[in-house]
Amino acid sequence: MELRKDPITQSWVILGQREARGDVPEECPLEPAKIEKLRSILTWPAEGAWQLRVLPHPDPLYHVEGEPGRVAEGMYDKMVALGAHEVIVETPLHDKRMSQFSDEEIERVLWVWGARIADLKKDARFKYVSVFKNQGRLAGEEWPHAHSQVTATIFVPRRIKYELSSAHEWFKDKERCIFCDMVRQEEKQGKRIVDVQGEYYALCPYASRVPYEVWLMHRQHNHLFEQPRPGSNRRQLAALLGRVLRRLEKMAPAFHLVVHTSPNTRNKKGELSGYWKTLSDDYHWHVEILPIVEKTSKSYSIKEVYFNAEMPEQAATNLRALDPNS
């Protein structure tokens, strides 16, 4: 595996063959009996029957050993696919989706997402830590057992760089967080709000990329998902996420979920050398959920201009009308 940089878009692309897995096993590799034999990065609870485990990915895109070894090929740049790649097994029950979890079970997953981000950021080589969840065949899930994944990379993903740049420019001009402004306006207008729990909001973005795209945001400013503000009630976020997923599953067979948090400020090199002194003021963590309503929508990740036939205002209205508990 190696990373190559597109000099025009500034995107890093992973190239190379992953190890052949052979025939798809009849039994899921994430079932408890199989997991018991694997090395665990984190197990909760530490003793007794486990409810959640974090494992090294069996066929990782990134490897933690070594150095980036960045070299030039004429005008091009490439480096080793250095990083970390982990799997969070969210439940020992094979046929239970996150939408079916209790609020307490979802809160546990949120806690582990934050714990892994915080732990991987201790390694100054890593510039960004991503948490994502692909559910459903159309979303490219690797196994049917409920799980999410964590990757630590030596580059910042392009979309995050766009967000950081826009947030910085907005703050420089207005001395306000663009995400906080967004939540306040959506709260005032109400027509794109899907659901609210405490100070956590679920909304369809004004320029939604795909039908029924939903963002989860905290009304109180915070740039670090892994460090909740004092007094933050993550059980409320868990309850809101559960209701949103139950609604979305009535509209779409699959989804991508991604946690957006601040980059690792321990790394001061390269693209992060000018990362902003105002980062803690201008950026705001949030969770993005992109459902896959049609097979063709799977290609959204490579589009530069998105087409969405469902207006976000109507999407929010439709989602609000659904009973998440039925």
C-alpha positions in Angstrom: 0.0 0.0 0.0 1.2 3.5 -0.7 -0.3 7.0 -0.6 -0.1 9.2 -3.7 -1.1 12.9 -3.8 -3.2 14.4 -6.6 -1.4 17.7 -7.2 -4.6 19.4 -8.6 -7.2 18.4 -5.9 -4.6 17.9 -3.1 -6.3 14.6 -2.3 -4.3 11.6 -1.0 -5.2 8.3 -2.7 -4.5 4.8 -1.3 -3.1 2.5 -4.0 -2.2 -1.1 -3.8 -3.7 -4.6 -3.3 -5.3 -5.6 0.0 -4.6 -9.1 1.1 -6.8 -11.7 -0.6 -9.5 -12.9 1.7 -10.5 -16.0 -0.2 -14.1 -17.1 -0.1 -16.5 -15.2 2.1 -16.8 -17.2 5.3 -20.1 -18.7 6.2 -19.8 -17.3 9.8 -19.2 -13.6 10.5 -15.6 -13.0 11.8 -17.0 -10.6 14.4 -19.1 -13.2 16.2 -18.1 -13.5 19.9 -16.6 -16.9 19.7 -14.2 -15.7 17.0 -13.4 -12.4 18.6 -12.4 -14.1 21.8 -9.3 -15.4 20.0 -8.2 -12.0 18.7 -6.1 -9.4 20.3 -8.2 -6.6 21.8 -7.2 -2.9 21.9 -10.1 -2.1 24.3 -12.7 -4.3 25.9 -15.8 -3.1 27.8 -16.3 -4.1 30.5 -12.7 -5.2 31.3 -13.9 -8.3 33.1 -16.8 -10.7 32.5 -18.9 -10.9 29.4 -17.9 -8.1 27.0 -20.4 -5.7 25.5 -18.1 -3.8 23.1 -14.6 -4.5 21.8 -12.0 -2.6 19.7 -9.8 -4.8 17.5 -7.0 -4.1 14.9 -8.5 -4.3 11.5 -7.7 -7.8 10.0 -6.8 -6.3 6.6 -5.8 -2.7 7.4 -5.5 0.1 4.9 -2.9 1.7 7.1 -0.1 0.3 9.2 1.2 1.8 12.4 4.9 0.8 12.1 7.5 2.9 10.4 7.8 6.4 9.1 6.0 8.2 6.2 9.0 8.2 3.9 7.6 10.9 1.7 9.4 11.1 -1.6 9.0 12.9 -4.9 8.5 11.4 -8.3 9.2 14.5 -10.4 6.2 16.8 -9.7 4.4 14.1 -7.8 4.5 13.1 -4.1 4.0 9.7 -2.5 4.5 8.2 0.9 4.0 5.0 2.9 0.4 4.3 4.0 1.3 4.9 7.6 -1.5 5.1 10.2 -3.9 3.0 12.2 -7.0 1.1 11.3 -9.3 -0.4 13.9 -12.7 -2.0 14.1 -15.2 -1.3 16.9 -17.5 -4.3 17.5 -20.5 -2.5 18.9 -22.3 -5.5 20.3 -21.9 -9.2 20.9 -25.3 -9.8 19.3 -24.9 -10.6 15.6 -28.4 -9.5 14.4 -28.7 -6.3 16.3 -28.3 -3.0 14.4 -27.4 0.3 16.1 -30.9 1.6 15.5 -32.1 -1.2 17.8 -29.6 -0.3 20.6 -30.8 1.2 23.8 -29.8 4.8 24.6 -27.2 3.4 27.0 -25.7 1.1 24.4 -25.4 3.9 21.9 -23.8 6.2 24.5 -21.2 3.4 25.1 -20.4 3.4 21.4 -20.1 7.2 21.4 -17.8 7.0 24.4 -15.5 4.5 22.7 -15.4 6.6 19.5 -14.1 9.5 21.6 -11.7 7.4 23.6 -10.1 6.0 20.4 -9.8 9.5 18.8 -8.2 10.8 21.9 -5.8 7.9 22.3 -4.7 7.9 18.6 -4.1 11.7 18.7 -1.4 11.1 21.3 0.8 9.9 18.4 2.1 13.1 16.8 2.7 11.4 13.5 -1.1 11.3 12.9 -2.7 14.4 11.5 -6.3 13.3 11.6 -8.4 10.5 13.2 -11.6 9.5 11.4 -14.5 7.5 12.9 -17.0 6.1 10.4 -19.8 3.6 10.1 -21.0 2.0 6.9 -24.3 0.1 7.3 -25.8 -2.0 4.5 -24.5 -3.6 1.4 -24.9 -0.5 -0.7 -22.7 1.4 1.8 -19.9 -1.1 1.4 -20.1 -2.5 4.9 -17.4 -5.2 5.4 -19.4 -7.5 7.7 -23.1 -7.7 8.6 -22.3 -7.6 12.4 -22.8 -4.1 13.9 -19.5 -2.3 13.8 -17.8 1.0 13.1 -14.2 1.8 12.1 -11.4 4.2 13.1 -8.5 5.3 10.9 -5.6 7.6 11.9 -3.8 9.1 8.9 -0.7 11.2 8.3 -2.8 13.6 6.2 -6.0 15.5 6.7 -8.9 14.3 4.4 -9.8 16.9 1.7 -13.4 17.5 2.9 -12.1 18.2 6.4 -9.6 20.7 5.0 -12.4 22.4 3.2 -14.4 22.7 6.4 -11.5 24.0 8.4 -10.6 26.6 5.7 -14.2 27.8 5.5 -14.6 27.9 9.2 -11.4 29.9 9.6 -12.4 32.4 7.0 -15.8 32.9 8.5 -14.4 33.4 12.0 -11.7 35.8 10.7 -14.5 37.9 9.1 -17.2 37.7 11.7 -15.5 36.4 14.9 -18.2 33.7 15.2 -18.3 30.0 14.5 -20.0 29.2 11.2 -21.5 26.0 12.7 -22.9 27.8 15.7 -24.5 30.3 13.3 -25.9 27.4 11.3 -27.5 25.8 14.3 -29.0 29.1 15.4 -30.5 29.9 12.0 -31.9 26.4 11.6 -33.3 26.6 15.1 -35.0 29.9 14.3 -36.4 28.7 11.0 -37.3 25.2 12.1 -38.1 23.8 8.6 -35.0 21.7 8.3 -34.9 20.5 11.9 -35.7 16.7 12.1 -35.5 16.2 15.9 -34.1 17.8 19.1 -32.9 16.2 22.3 -31.7 18.7 25.0 -29.1 20.9 23.2 -28.4 18.4 20.4 -30.0 19.0 17.0 -30.6 16.7 14.0 -31.1 18.7 10.8 -31.1 18.3 7.0 -28.4 20.6 5.7 -29.5 23.6 3.6 -27.4 22.2 0.6 -27.9 18.5 1.3 -25.8 16.3 -1.0 -28.0 13.3 -1.0 -31.7 12.6 -0.1 -32.3 12.6 3.7 -28.8 13.7 4.6 -28.8 14.5 8.3 -26.2 16.2 10.5 -26.2 15.9 14.3 -24.8 19.0 16.1 -24.4 20.3 19.7 -25.8 23.7 20.2 -23.0 24.6 22.5 -19.6 25.3 20.8 -16.9 22.6 21.0 -14.3 21.7 18.4 -13.4 18.3 19.9 -15.8 15.4 19.8 -13.5 13.4 22.0 -13.6 16.1 24.8 -17.3 16.8 25.7 -17.9 20.2 27.3 -18.5 20.1 31.1 -22.2 19.3 31.6 -22.7 17.8 28.2 -25.1 14.9 28.4 -24.0 12.3 25.8 -27.0 10.2 26.7 -29.1 12.9 25.0 -26.9 12.6 21.8 -27.3 8.8 22.0 -31.1 9.1 22.2 -31.2 11.5 19.3 -28.9 9.4 17.1 -31.0 6.3 17.8 -34.2 8.1 16.8 -32.6 9.5 13.6 -31.3 6.1 12.6 -34.8 4.5 13.1 -36.3 7.2 10.9 -33.7 6.9 8.2 -34.0 3.1 8.0 -37.6 3.6 6.9 -36.4 5.7 4.0 -33.1 4.1 2.9 -31.5 0.6 3.1 -28.0 1.8 3.9 -26.0 4.8 5.1 -22.6 6.3 5.7 -22.0 7.9 9.1 -18.9 10.0 9.8 -17.7 11.9 12.8 -16.1 15.3 12.0 -13.7 16.6 14.7 -10.7 18.8 14.8 -7.3 17.6 13.5 -4.4 16.5 15.7 -2.7 19.7 16.9 0.3 17.7 18.1 1.4 17.5 14.5 2.8 20.9 13.4 4.4 19.8 10.1 3.5 20.4 6.5 -0.2 21.2 5.8 -0.7 21.7 9.5 2.1 24.2 10.0 -0.3 27.1 9.5 -3.2 25.6 11.4 -5.0 28.3 13.1 -4.6 29.8 16.4 -8.4 30.2 16.4 -9.1 26.5 15.7 -10.8 26.0 19.1 -13.0 29.0 18.3 -13.8 28.5 14.6 -14.3 24.7 14.2 -17.3 22.7 15.6 -17.6 18.9 15.7 -20.6 17.3 14.1 -21.8 13.9 12.9 -22.8 13.5 9.2 -25.1 10.8 8.0 -25.5 10.2 4.3 -28.2 7.6 3.4 -28.1 5.7 0.2 -31.6 5.9 -1.2 -30.8 4.7 -4.7 -28.0 2.4 -6.0 -26.7 5.3 -8.2 -26.2 7.5 -5.1 -23.3 5.3 -4.0 -21.1 7.3 -6.2 -21.7 10.6 -4.3 -18.3 10.4 -2.8 -16.5 11.0 -6.1 -18.8 13.8 -7.4 -17.7 17.4 -7.4 -21.3 18.7 -8.0 -24.1 16.8 -6.3 -27.6 16.3 -7.6 -30.3 15.7 -5.0 -33.9 15.4 -6.1 -35.2 15.7 -2.5 -35.4 19.2 -1.1 -34.0 19.2 2.5 -37.0 21.1 3.8 -39.3 18.3 2.5 -36.9 15.6 3.7 -36.9 17.0 7.2 -40.7 17.2 7.1 -40.9 13.6 6.0 -38.5 12.4 8.6 -40.3 14.3 11.4 -43.6 12.6 10.4 -42.1 9.2 11.0 -42.5 7.5 14.4 -38.9 6.4 15.4 -40.4 4.0 18.0 -42.8 2.1 15.7 
